[in-house]
């Protein structure tokens, strides 16, 4: 999901993470190693 920044995200554990970029990609599949930011891990999963 692309969101116009700056962005503050509150995680499930109450931690707040911030990005000052103009546009950020948020991970919605939870496969990202840099969660909550998208690292395109969803692309690596092959389709049958």
mmCIF file of the N, C-alpha and C atoms, coordinates in Angstrom:
data_MODEL
# 
_entry.id   MODEL 
# 
loop_
_atom_site.group_PDB 
_atom_site.id 
_atom_site.type_symbol 
_atom_site.label_atom_id 
_atom_site.label_alt_id 
_atom_site.label_comp_id 
_atom_site.label_asym_id 
_atom_site.label_entity_id 
_atom_site.label_seq_id 
_atom_site.pdbx_PDB_ins_code 
_atom_site.Cartn_x 
_atom_site.Cartn_y 
_atom_site.Cartn_z 
_atom_site.occupancy 
_atom_site.B_iso_or_equiv 
_atom_site.pdbx_formal_charge 
_atom_site.auth_seq_id 
_atom_site.auth_comp_id 
_atom_site.auth_asym_id 
_atom_site.auth_atom_id 
_atom_site.pdbx_PDB_model_num 
ATOM 1   N N  . UNK A 1 1  ? 0.851  -1.149  0.000   1.00 0.00 ? 1  UNK A N  1 
ATOM 2   C CA . UNK A 1 1  ? 0.000  0.000   0.000   1.00 0.00 ? 1  UNK A CA 1 
ATOM 3   C C  . UNK A 1 1  ? 0.909  1.227   0.000   1.00 0.00 ? 1  UNK A C  1 
ATOM 4   N N  . UNK A 1 2  ? 0.703  2.138   -0.936  1.00 0.00 ? 2  UNK A N  1 
ATOM 5   C CA . UNK A 1 2  ? 1.486  3.367   -0.985  1.00 0.00 ? 2  UNK A CA 1 
ATOM 6   C C  . UNK A 1 2  ? 0.756  4.467   -0.225  1.00 0.00 ? 2  UNK A C  1 
ATOM 7   N N  . UNK A 1 3  ? 1.512  5.179   0.603   1.00 0.00 ? 3  UNK A N  1 
ATOM 8   C CA . UNK A 1 3  ? 0.955  6.257   1.414   1.00 0.00 ? 3  UNK A CA 1 
ATOM 9   C C  . UNK A 1 3  ? 1.856  7.473   1.264   1.00 0.00 ? 3  UNK A C  1 
ATOM 10  N N  . UNK A 1 4  ? 1.250  8.635   1.117   1.00 0.00 ? 4  UNK A N  1 
ATOM 11  C CA . UNK A 1 4  ? 2.036  9.866   1.048   1.00 0.00 ? 4  UNK A CA 1 
ATOM 12  C C  . UNK A 1 4  ? 2.520  10.226  2.440   1.00 0.00 ? 4  UNK A C  1 
ATOM 13  N N  . UNK A 1 5  ? 3.810  10.569  2.553   1.00 0.00 ? 5  UNK A N  1 
ATOM 14  C CA . UNK A 1 5  ? 4.432  10.828  3.846   1.00 0.00 ? 5  UNK A CA 1 
ATOM 15  C C  . UNK A 1 5  ? 4.417  12.288  4.203   1.00 0.00 ? 5  UNK A C  1 
ATOM 16  N N  . UNK A 1 6  ? 4.969  12.622  5.333   1.00 0.00 ? 6  UNK A N  1 
ATOM 17  C CA . UNK A 1 6  ? 5.578  11.740  6.331   1.00 0.00 ? 6  UNK A CA 1 
ATOM 18  C C  . UNK A 1 6  ? 4.518  10.879  7.024   1.00 0.00 ? 6  UNK A C  1 
ATOM 19  N N  . UNK A 1 7  ? 4.970  9.722   7.526   1.00 0.00 ? 7  UNK A N  1 
ATOM 20  C CA . UNK A 1 7  ? 4.051  8.728   8.075   1.00 0.00 ? 7  UNK A CA 1 
ATOM 21  C C  . UNK A 1 7  ? 4.529  8.273   9.437   1.00 0.00 ? 7  UNK A C  1 
ATOM 22  N N  . UNK A 1 8  ? 3.590  8.123   10.364  1.00 0.00 ? 8  UNK A N  1 
ATOM 23  C CA . UNK A 1 8  ? 3.844  7.484   11.654  1.00 0.00 ? 8  UNK A CA 1 
ATOM 24  C C  . UNK A 1 8  ? 2.933  6.275   11.745  1.00 0.00 ? 8  UNK A C  1 
ATOM 25  N N  . UNK A 1 9  ? 3.502  5.116   12.097  1.00 0.00 ? 9  UNK A N  1 
ATOM 26  C CA . UNK A 1 9  ? 2.735  3.878   12.203  1.00 0.00 ? 9  UNK A CA 1 
ATOM 27  C C  . UNK A 1 9  ? 2.890  3.355   13.622  1.00 0.00 ? 9  UNK A C  1 
ATOM 28  N N  . UNK A 1 10 ? 1.769  3.030   14.249  1.00 0.00 ? 10 UNK A N  1 
ATOM 29  C CA . UNK A 1 10 ? 1.780  2.428   15.580  1.00 0.00 ? 10 UNK A CA 1 
ATOM 30  C C  . UNK A 1 10 ? 1.610  0.923   15.395  1.00 0.00 ? 10 UNK A C  1 
ATOM 31  N N  . UNK A 1 11 ? 2.602  0.151   15.837  1.00 0.00 ? 11 UNK A N  1 
ATOM 32  C CA . UNK A 1 11 ? 2.577  -1.302  15.698  1.00 0.00 ? 11 UNK A CA 1 
ATOM 33  C C  . UNK A 1 11 ? 1.717  -1.939  16.773  1.00 0.00 ? 11 UNK A C  1 
ATOM 34  N N  . UNK A 1 12 ? 1.477  -3.249  16.639  1.00 0.00 ? 12 UNK A N  1 
ATOM 35  C CA . UNK A 1 12 ? 0.642  -3.985  17.589  1.00 0.00 ? 12 UNK A CA 1 
ATOM 36  C C  . UNK A 1 12 ? 1.155  -3.899  19.019  1.00 0.00 ? 12 UNK A C  1 
ATOM 37  N N  . UNK A 1 13 ? 2.488  -3.832  19.179  1.00 0.00 ? 13 UNK A N  1 
ATOM 38  C CA . UNK A 1 13 ? 3.062  -3.779  20.526  1.00 0.00 ? 13 UNK A CA 1 
ATOM 39  C C  . UNK A 1 13 ? 3.132  -2.362  21.093  1.00 0.00 ? 13 UNK A C  1 
ATOM 40  N N  . UNK A 1 14 ? 2.587  -1.384  20.368  1.00 0.00 ? 14 UNK A N  1 
ATOM 41  C CA . UNK A 1 14 ? 2.561  -0.001  20.846  1.00 0.00 ? 14 UNK A CA 1 
ATOM 42  C C  . UNK A 1 14 ? 3.742  0.831   20.383  1.00 0.00 ? 14 UNK A C  1 
ATOM 43  N N  . UNK A 1 15 ? 4.716  0.222   19.735  1.00 0.00 ? 15 UNK A N  1 
ATOM 44  C CA . UNK A 1 15 ? 5.877  0.931   19.220  1.00 0.00 ? 15 UNK A CA 1 
ATOM 45  C C  . UNK A 1 15 ? 5.458  1.813   18.044  1.00 0.00 ? 15 UNK A C  1 
ATOM 46  N N  . UNK A 1 16 ? 6.001  3.019   17.988  1.00 0.00 ? 16 UNK A N  1 
ATOM 47  C CA . UNK A 1 16 ? 5.726  3.926   16.882  1.00 0.00 ? 16 UNK A CA 1 
ATOM 48  C C  . UNK A 1 16 ? 6.955  4.032   15.996  1.00 0.00 ? 16 UNK A C  1 
ATOM 49  N N  . UNK A 1 17 ? 6.760  3.846   14.688  1.00 0.00 ? 17 UNK A N  1 
ATOM 50  C CA . UNK A 1 17 ? 7.847  4.002   13.721  1.00 0.00 ? 17 UNK A CA 1 
ATOM 51  C C  . UNK A 1 17 ? 7.472  5.131   12.781  1.00 0.00 ? 17 UNK A C  1 
ATOM 52  N N  . UNK A 1 18 ? 8.482  5.860   12.293  1.00 0.00 ? 18 UNK A N  1 
ATOM 53  C CA . UNK A 1 18 ? 8.236  7.056   11.502  1.00 0.00 ? 18 UNK A CA 1 
ATOM 54  C C  . UNK A 1 18 ? 9.085  7.045   10.241  1.00 0.00 ? 18 UNK A C  1 
ATOM 55  N N  . UNK A 1 19 ? 8.522  7.566   9.162   1.00 0.00 ? 19 UNK A N  1 
ATOM 56  C CA . UNK A 1 19 ? 9.256  7.766   7.923   1.00 0.00 ? 19 UNK A CA 1 
ATOM 57  C C  . UNK A 1 19 ? 8.980  9.176   7.433   1.00 0.00 ? 19 UNK A C  1 
ATOM 58  N N  . UNK A 1 20 ? 10.031 9.891   7.052   1.00 0.00 ? 20 UNK A N  1 
ATOM 59  C CA . UNK A 1 20 ? 9.897  11.255  6.548   1.00 0.00 ? 20 UNK A CA 1 
ATOM 60  C C  . UNK A 1 20 ? 9.917  11.309  5.023   1.00 0.00 ? 20 UNK A C  1 
ATOM 61  N N  . UNK A 1 21 ? 9.874  10.153  4.366   1.00 0.00 ? 21 UNK A N  1 
ATOM 62  C CA . UNK A 1 21 ? 9.897  10.109  2.907   1.00 0.00 ? 21 UNK A CA 1 
ATOM 63  C C  . UNK A 1 21 ? 8.598  10.667  2.337   1.00 0.00 ? 21 UNK A C  1 
ATOM 64  N N  . UNK A 1 22 ? 8.649  11.109  1.085   1.00 0.00 ? 22 UNK A N  1 
ATOM 65  C CA . UNK A 1 22 ? 7.467  11.680  0.434   1.00 0.00 ? 22 UNK A CA 1 
ATOM 66  C C  . UNK A 1 22 ? 6.388  10.630  0.196   1.00 0.00 ? 22 UNK A C  1 
ATOM 67  N N  . UNK A 1 23 ? 6.799  9.432   -0.170  1.00 0.00 ? 23 UNK A N  1 
ATOM 68  C CA . UNK A 1 23 ? 5.879  8.315   -0.360  1.00 0.00 ? 23 UNK A CA 1 
ATOM 69  C C  . UNK A 1 23 ? 6.509  7.070   0.257   1.00 0.00 ? 23 UNK A C  1 
ATOM 70  N N  . UNK A 1 24 ? 5.718  6.315   0.997   1.00 0.00 ? 24 UNK A N  1 
ATOM 71  C CA . UNK A 1 24 ? 6.219  5.089   1.603   1.00 0.00 ? 24 UNK A CA 1 
ATOM 72  C C  . UNK A 1 24 ? 5.313  3.931   1.195   1.00 0.00 ? 24 UNK A C  1 
ATOM 73  N N  . UNK A 1 25 ? 5.895  2.739   1.144   1.00 0.00 ? 25 UNK A N  1 
ATOM 74  C CA . UNK A 1 25 ? 5.142  1.525   0.854   1.00 0.00 ? 25 UNK A CA 1 
ATOM 75  C C  . UNK A 1 25 ? 4.987  0.746   2.159   1.00 0.00 ? 25 UNK A C  1 
ATOM 76  N N  . UNK A 1 26 ? 3.761  0.566   2.577   1.00 0.00 ? 26 UNK A N  1 
ATOM 77  C CA . UNK A 1 26 ? 3.480  -0.192  3.787   1.00 0.00 ? 26 UNK A CA 1 
ATOM 78  C C  . UNK A 1 26 ? 3.193  -1.640  3.421   1.00 0.00 ? 26 UNK A C  1 
ATOM 79  N N  . UNK A 1 27 ? 3.706  -2.555  4.220   1.00 0.00 ? 27 UNK A N  1 
ATOM 80  C CA . UNK A 1 27 ? 3.504  -3.979  3.995   1.00 0.00 ? 27 UNK A CA 1 
ATOM 81  C C  . UNK A 1 27 ? 2.132  -4.381  4.525   1.00 0.00 ? 27 UNK A C  1 
ATOM 82  N N  . UNK A 1 28 ? 1.351  -5.040  3.692   1.00 0.00 ? 28 UNK A N  1 
ATOM 83  C CA . UNK A 1 28 ? 0.048  -5.541  4.131   1.00 0.00 ? 28 UNK A CA 1 
ATOM 84  C C  . UNK A 1 28 ? 0.013  -7.062  4.214   1.00 0.00 ? 28 UNK A C  1 
ATOM 85  N N  . UNK A 1 29 ? 1.083  -7.731  3.725   1.00 0.00 ? 29 UNK A N  1 
ATOM 86  C CA . UNK A 1 29 ? 1.113  -9.195  3.745   1.00 0.00 ? 29 UNK A CA 1 
ATOM 87  C C  . UNK A 1 29 ? 1.891  -9.740  4.946   1.00 0.00 ? 29 UNK A C  1 
ATOM 88  N N  . UNK A 1 30 ? 2.632  -8.885  5.636   1.00 0.00 ? 30 UNK A N  1 
ATOM 89  C CA . UNK A 1 30 ? 3.446  -9.231  6.813   1.00 0.00 ? 30 UNK A CA 1 
ATOM 90  C C  . UNK A 1 30 ? 4.614  -10.168 6.501   1.00 0.00 ? 30 UNK A C  1 
ATOM 91  N N  . UNK A 1 31 ? 5.035  -10.266 5.245   1.00 0.00 ? 31 UNK A N  1 
ATOM 92  C CA . UNK A 1 31 ? 6.198  -11.075 4.884   1.00 0.00 ? 31 UNK A CA 1 
ATOM 93  C C  . UNK A 1 31 ? 7.485  -10.267 4.902   1.00 0.00 ? 31 UNK A C  1 
ATOM 94  N N  . UNK A 1 32 ? 7.384  -8.961  4.999   1.00 0.00 ? 32 UNK A N  1 
ATOM 95  C CA . UNK A 1 32 ? 8.539  -8.073  4.911   1.00 0.00 ? 32 UNK A CA 1 
ATOM 96  C C  . UNK A 1 32 ? 9.470  -8.239  6.105   1.00 0.00 ? 32 UNK A C  1 
ATOM 97  N N  . UNK A 1 33 ? 10.760 -8.262  5.828   1.00 0.00 ? 33 UNK A N  1 
ATOM 98  C CA . UNK A 1 33 ? 11.750 -8.287  6.921   1.00 0.00 ? 33 UNK A CA 1 
ATOM 99  C C  . UNK A 1 33 ? 11.904 -6.912  7.551   1.00 0.00 ? 33 UNK A C  1 
ATOM 100 N N  . UNK A 1 34 ? 11.401 -5.887  6.874   1.00 0.00 ? 34 UNK A N  1 
ATOM 101 C CA . UNK A 1 34 ? 11.483 -4.517  7.392   1.00 0.00 ? 34 UNK A CA 1 
ATOM 102 C C  . UNK A 1 34 ? 10.109 -4.010  7.799   1.00 0.00 ? 34 UNK A C  1 
ATOM 103 N N  . UNK A 1 35 ? 9.219  -4.938  8.197   1.00 0.00 ? 35 UNK A N  1 
ATOM 104 C CA . UNK A 1 35 ? 7.852  -4.585  8.573   1.00 0.00 ? 35 UNK A CA 1 
ATOM 105 C C  . UNK A 1 35 ? 7.855  -3.426  9.561   1.00 0.00 ? 35 UNK A C  1 
ATOM 106 N N  . UNK A 1 36 ? 7.041  -2.400  9.400   1.00 0.00 ? 36 UNK A N  1 
ATOM 107 C CA . UNK A 1 36 ? 5.856  -2.274  8.566   1.00 0.00 ? 36 UNK A CA 1 
ATOM 108 C C  . UNK A 1 36 ? 6.135  -1.747  7.156   1.00 0.00 ? 36 UNK A C  1 
ATOM 109 N N  . UNK A 1 37 ? 7.389  -1.544  6.800   1.00 0.00 ? 37 UNK A N  1 
ATOM 110 C CA . UNK A 1 37 ? 7.724  -1.050  5.458   1.00 0.00 ? 37 UNK A CA 1 
ATOM 111 C C  . UNK A 1 37 ? 7.832  -2.230  4.507   1.00 0.00 ? 37 UNK A C  1 
ATOM 112 N N  . UNK A 1 38 ? 7.358  -2.061  3.293   1.00 0.00 ? 38 UNK A N  1 
ATOM 113 C CA . UNK A 1 38 ? 7.388  -3.121  2.291   1.00 0.00 ? 38 UNK A CA 1 
ATOM 114 C C  . UNK A 1 38 ? 8.789  -3.260  1.715   1.00 0.00 ? 38 UNK A C  1 
ATOM 115 N N  . UNK A 1 39 ? 9.283  -4.508  1.618   1.00 0.00 ? 39 UNK A N  1 
ATOM 116 C CA . UNK A 1 39 ? 10.575 -4.767  0.977   1.00 0.00 ? 39 UNK A CA 1 
ATOM 117 C C  . UNK A 1 39 ? 10.398 -5.673  -0.241  1.00 0.00 ? 39 UNK A C  1 
ATOM 118 N N  . UNK A 1 40 ? 9.187  -5.772  -0.749  1.00 0.00 ? 40 UNK A N  1 
ATOM 119 C CA . UNK A 1 40 ? 8.772  -6.577  -1.908  1.00 0.00 ? 40 UNK A CA 1 
ATOM 120 C C  . UNK A 1 40 ? 8.922  -8.083  -1.694  1.00 0.00 ? 40 UNK A C  1 
ATOM 121 N N  . UNK A 1 41 ? 8.933  -8.550  -0.463  1.00 0.00 ? 41 UNK A N  1 
ATOM 122 C CA . UNK A 1 41 ? 9.001  -9.986  -0.182  1.00 0.00 ? 41 UNK A CA 1 
ATOM 123 C C  . UNK A 1 41 ? 7.814  -10.729 -0.778  1.00 0.00 ? 41 UNK A C  1 
ATOM 124 N N  . UNK A 1 42 ? 6.699  -10.072 -0.926  1.00 0.00 ? 42 UNK A N  1 
ATOM 125 C CA . UNK A 1 42 ? 5.507  -10.716 -1.486  1.00 0.00 ? 42 UNK A CA 1 
ATOM 126 C C  . UNK A 1 42 ? 5.733  -11.161 -2.927  1.00 0.00 ? 42 UNK A C  1 
ATOM 127 N N  . UNK A 1 43 ? 6.679  -10.561 -3.617  1.00 0.00 ? 43 UNK A N  1 
ATOM 128 C CA . UNK A 1 43 ? 6.952  -10.912 -5.008  1.00 0.00 ? 43 UNK A CA 1 
ATOM 129 C C  . UNK A 1 43 ? 7.701  -12.231 -5.129  1.00 0.00 ? 43 UNK A C  1 
ATOM 130 N N  . UNK A 1 44 ? 8.446  -12.615 -4.112  1.00 0.00 ? 44 UNK A N  1 
ATOM 131 C CA . UNK A 1 44 ? 9.279  -13.817 -4.169  1.00 0.00 ? 44 UNK A CA 1 
ATOM 132 C C  . UNK A 1 44 ? 8.480  -15.105 -4.089  1.00 0.00 ? 44 UNK A C  1 
ATOM 133 N N  . UNK A 1 45 ? 7.263  -15.027 -3.629  1.00 0.00 ? 45 UNK A N  1 
ATOM 134 C CA . UNK A 1 45 ? 6.444  -16.233 -3.513  1.00 0.00 ? 45 UNK A CA 1 
ATOM 135 C C  . UNK A 1 45 ? 5.891  -16.598 -4.881  1.00 0.00 ? 45 UNK A C  1 
ATOM 136 N N  . UNK A 1 46 ? 6.187  -17.794 -5.319  1.00 0.00 ? 46 UNK A N  1 
ATOM 137 C CA . UNK A 1 46 ? 5.757  -18.252 -6.644  1.00 0.00 ? 46 UNK A CA 1 
ATOM 138 C C  . UNK A 1 46 ? 4.292  -18.609 -6.683  1.00 0.00 ? 46 UNK A C  1 
ATOM 139 N N  . UNK A 1 47 ? 3.714  -18.455 -7.855  1.00 0.00 ? 47 UNK A N  1 
ATOM 140 C CA . UNK A 1 47 ? 2.309  -18.823 -8.053  1.00 0.00 ? 47 UNK A CA 1 
ATOM 141 C C  . UNK A 1 47 ? 2.234  -20.167 -8.737  1.00 0.00 ? 47 UNK A C  1 
ATOM 142 N N  . UNK A 1 48 ? 1.219  -20.917 -8.423  1.00 0.00 ? 48 UNK A N  1 
ATOM 143 C CA . UNK A 1 48 ? 1.018  -22.234 -9.065  1.00 0.00 ? 48 UNK A CA 1 
ATOM 144 C C  . UNK A 1 48 ? -0.024 -22.117 -10.145 1.00 0.00 ? 48 UNK A C  1 
# 
